[in-house]
Amino acid sequence: MRRTATSNSSISTHSAQSTHKFDAERLVRALEQRVARLEKALANGVGPIDYLSQELRTAELKKPGPKPIHFQGLLADRDTLVQMFETYWPEIEPLCWPKAKPKSLLRVLEAASAQKMSSYAQAARHLAKHFDSVLKFLASDRFRRDPRQIANALAGVPQVGLWRSLKLCQSRPTSYPVGQRAMKAYLKRKHPVLYRRLAADVDILNFVSALRSYRTKDRWLAGLNADYLYMCWQQAMPNYRALGIELGSVSGPGGARSVSAI
């Protein structure tokens, strides 16, 4: 008896003819879409590869959510700014409060960035480059005469905005102790009672007595001796000539000393 070949239709739920017809329709649609993209690319005067790369870049730019930023790199930049600010805080603070003095402040930042032997020149250049952001932050209620707040806000600029940079950096405060030249201003902000007692008599014996009787849990103040605090007090005098600039001094509100450009 002659054996016959088994038909495909006997083992499939779809006939061969209908399967080929379906595949053809799908391929035609895909080809039409590809031709439409190529025609659009040619109409815009770019090649297919350039068009597709532009399409990919556009898709990446449209991703929702905040811009990515390297968190550890952000904190490292913040710490450098903190040290730079506190090194020059006696020169910078009078130009930031009670009202910012943009011309004089920019001169100080530019002079600090020109210091060849300074490790903070790059940080000063960063602030001078984004000076509009510095002034914007100084005009806000987030400043509070604290150099570390400025460092937190400016560390991420321009990759992220002021307020996101501030929020990110505040979530991980710097571990650097308060700089020697910024200690006097720190006491005035955080420990006004101790500050007034020290300011009433700038003598080492008074510093010993005041510090011995003062109680605090502040980690930046606990453990400091009177000699160190007295040295910090002496170093808190502005010295613009060390930066190679001349600024004149005037009396500010309440008898406080401030400066204006000559």
Secondary structure, DSSP 8 states (H G I E B T S, - for coil): -------GGGT-SS-HHHHHHHHHHHHHHHHHHHHHHHHHHHHTT--HHHHHHHHHHHHHHT--S-----HHHHHHHHHHHHHHHHHSHHHHGGGTSSS--HHHHHHHHHHHHT-TT-TTHHHHHHHHHTHHHHHHHHTSTT-TT-HHHHHHHHTTTTTS-HHHHHHHHHTS---S---GGGHHHHHHHH-HHHHHHHHH---HHHHHHHHHH-----TTTTT--HHHHHHHHHHTS--GGGGT--EEEEE-GGG-EEEEE-
